[in-house]
Amino acid sequence: MLIYAHTAIIMVIAMPECKRFVNLTPHDVIIYDLEGENEIARIPRSGKVARVSTREEYIGEILEIPIVRIAYGEVENLPEPDGETCYIVSMLVKQASDREDLLAPNTSPGKYGAVRDEQGRIVGVKSLIW
């Protein structure tokens, strides 16, 4: 449990108790140390992918490029919570759900974010987002 105090606001944050991770993304999730040099964990993809359903609406064109609007729906392929498993999902899935057992790879450019190769491609992350 983390306790965060700022001025007169006190928040108690109870992180989930995970005994195992299940990766519901289409890629292995590789966790690096904070220097981004050493791999400290690899969470293989499970073969199942949690997604958010979408519906496209054609709006028109700008300079012959189709423009669409996306409406997001329900989360699909997400197992029921079991109290012991934390599921690694995309940030879109995490934001579409209010479940406490979901984590997403931190691909932000910050201190705890993405690790990139020489071409700028993400090869891993330094943390997971709760």
C-alpha positions as CSV (number, residue, x, y, z in Angstrom):
1,M,0.0,0.0,0.0
2,L,1.3,3.5,-0.9
3,I,0.2,6.6,0.9
4,Y,0.5,9.8,-1.0
5,A,0.1,13.2,0.8
6,H,0.1,16.5,-0.9
7,T,-1.0,19.6,1.1
8,A,-4.3,18.6,2.7
9,I,-5.1,15.8,0.4
10,I,-4.3,12.2,1.4
11,M,-4.8,9.3,-1.0
12,V,-4.3,5.7,-0.1
13,I,-3.3,3.6,-3.1
14,A,-3.8,-0.1,-2.8
15,M,-1.9,-1.7,-5.7
16,P,-3.2,-5.1,-6.8
17,E,-1.6,-8.2,-5.3
18,C,-0.2,-10.1,-8.3
19,K,1.1,-13.6,-8.0
20,R,1.5,-13.9,-11.8
21,F,1.2,-11.8,-15.0
22,V,-0.7,-12.8,-18.1
23,N,0.2,-10.8,-21.2
24,L,-2.8,-10.0,-23.3
25,T,-1.0,-7.9,-25.9
26,P,0.3,-9.2,-29.2
27,H,3.9,-8.7,-28.2
28,D,6.3,-10.0,-25.5
29,V,6.7,-7.3,-22.9
30,I,10.3,-6.7,-22.0
31,I,11.2,-4.8,-18.9
32,Y,14.5,-3.1,-18.6
33,D,16.3,-1.5,-15.6
34,L,16.0,2.3,-15.1
35,E,19.1,2.9,-17.2
36,G,17.5,1.0,-20.1
37,E,20.5,-1.3,-20.5
38,N,19.7,-4.6,-18.8
39,E,16.7,-6.7,-19.4
40,I,15.2,-7.6,-16.0
41,A,12.0,-9.4,-17.0
42,R,10.3,-10.8,-20.1
43,I,6.6,-11.5,-20.0
44,P,5.7,-13.6,-23.1
45,R,2.5,-12.9,-25.0
46,S,-0.2,-15.4,-24.0
47,G,-1.7,-15.9,-27.5
48,K,-4.9,-14.1,-26.4
49,V,-5.3,-10.4,-27.1
50,A,-7.6,-8.1,-25.2
51,R,-9.0,-5.4,-27.4
52,V,-11.6,-2.6,-27.4
53,S,-14.2,-2.9,-30.0
54,T,-14.4,-0.1,-32.5
55,R,-16.8,1.3,-35.1
56,E,-15.6,3.5,-37.9
57,E,-17.6,6.4,-39.3
58,Y,-16.5,7.9,-42.6
59,I,-16.5,11.7,-42.3
60,G,-15.1,12.8,-45.7
61,E,-11.8,13.5,-47.3
62,I,-9.0,16.1,-47.0
63,L,-6.7,16.3,-50.0
64,E,-8.0,12.9,-51.1
65,I,-7.2,11.3,-47.8
66,P,-10.1,9.5,-46.1
67,I,-11.1,11.0,-42.7
68,V,-12.9,8.8,-40.2
69,R,-14.2,9.0,-36.6
70,I,-13.7,6.0,-34.3
71,A,-16.3,5.1,-31.7
72,Y,-14.9,2.9,-29.0
73,G,-17.0,0.2,-27.5
74,E,-16.6,-2.7,-25.0
75,V,-13.4,-4.5,-23.9
76,E,-13.2,-7.9,-25.6
77,N,-11.3,-11.1,-24.6
78,L,-10.5,-10.0,-21.0
79,P,-10.7,-12.9,-18.5
80,E,-12.6,-12.5,-15.3
81,P,-10.5,-11.3,-12.3
82,D,-9.2,-14.1,-10.1
83,G,-7.6,-12.1,-7.3
84,E,-4.1,-13.5,-8.1
85,T,-3.4,-12.5,-11.7
86,C,-2.5,-9.1,-13.2
87,Y,-3.2,-8.8,-16.9
88,I,-0.9,-6.7,-19.1
89,V,-3.0,-5.0,-21.7
90,S,-2.7,-2.0,-24.1
91,M,-3.2,1.4,-22.7
92,L,-6.5,1.7,-24.7
93,V,-7.9,-1.4,-23.0
94,K,-6.7,-0.2,-19.6
95,Q,-8.4,3.2,-20.1
96,A,-11.6,1.5,-21.3
97,S,-11.9,-0.6,-18.1
98,D,-12.2,0.3,-14.4
99,R,-10.5,-3.0,-13.3
100,E,-7.7,-2.8,-10.8
101,D,-5.9,-5.9,-12.1
102,L,-4.9,-4.3,-15.4
103,L,-1.4,-3.0,-16.2
104,A,-0.1,-1.4,-19.4
105,P,3.4,-1.1,-20.7
106,N,4.7,2.5,-20.1
107,T,5.7,3.6,-23.6
108,S,6.0,7.3,-22.6
109,P,9.3,9.1,-23.2
110,G,9.8,9.7,-19.5
111,K,12.3,8.4,-16.9
112,Y,10.2,5.2,-16.4
113,G,9.0,4.9,-20.0
114,A,10.1,3.3,-23.3
115,V,13.5,1.9,-24.2
116,R,14.3,2.4,-27.9
117,D,16.8,1.1,-30.4
118,E,19.0,3.1,-32.7
119,Q,16.1,3.5,-35.2
120,G,13.8,4.8,-32.5
121,R,11.7,1.6,-32.3
122,I,10.4,0.6,-28.9
123,V,12.2,-2.6,-27.7
124,G,11.0,-2.6,-24.1
125,V,9.9,-0.5,-21.2
126,K,11.2,0.4,-17.7
127,S,7.8,0.1,-15.9
128,L,4.2,-0.9,-16.1
129,I,1.3,1.6,-15.7
130,W,-1.3,0.8,-13.1
